[in-house]
């Protein structure tokens, strides 16, 4: 069955970016001149997923407004003949069929995904975490969709990380397969210590899931942090041999982390035709001067 639906959990509180996220959803923080969440939506649509369900929570109204029409702003831009900015404003509204469900209580990623059950039904579906920005030069979602079509079950995205960092992620116990870049998954552990981790392969925020995950999530008890963890539900499926891993070696930014967020802004801006040349020249001069002049 072709995958056409993407679920985008966006109900988090964004505490790592306080006070900026006190009244602004973390997903709406700009990466250059687009909110972070728009990059994620564009990635889903580019992979053929045009049915998009946001799992939102309190204070996420600006996210919904961003993907809706703004007649007053559009009218003002049209009256000024500013067709370029008018196109930029209208573009997010054309990205796909967008729906919203509220999580209600912040009970964890697994609980957020469970809220999508009624919309998804008995179909495989993708989950894209809004904090993970995958550079468009090396997309991973199309490959994950291919693997799911070929092998069935659920597919997770894996990235090798330093052992000292594995406690920040879900971690996979892996086994070799006959397919290049594809690993079998025998077990999953949420945020293990370096000593307890079965590998250095971390789960990052892209999933293509079988609808079987819903029945498991309904039975999953709160785990790490007192939350219902998606990793714990996928562990049950992995132990049945129903989870596969795709290894990702491209560029990925955690826009929920302040340093990684800054790297994303600089990296994306430096590669743009309009901003790249002057920004790169400024960065080169800054480094050559030992960061003495930050003007």
Secondary structure by P-SEA (a helix, b strand, c coil): ccccbbbbbccccccccccccccccccccccccccaaaaaaaaaaaacccbbbbbccccaaaaaaaacccaaaaaaaaaacaaaaaaaaaccccccbbbbbbccccccaaaaaaaaccccccccbbbbbcccccccccccaaaaaaaaaacccbbbbbbbcccccccccccccccccccccbbbbccccccccccccccccccccccccccaaaaaaaaccccccccccaaaaaaaaaaaccbbbbbbcccccccccaaaaaaaaaaaaaacccccaaaaaaaaaaaaacccccc
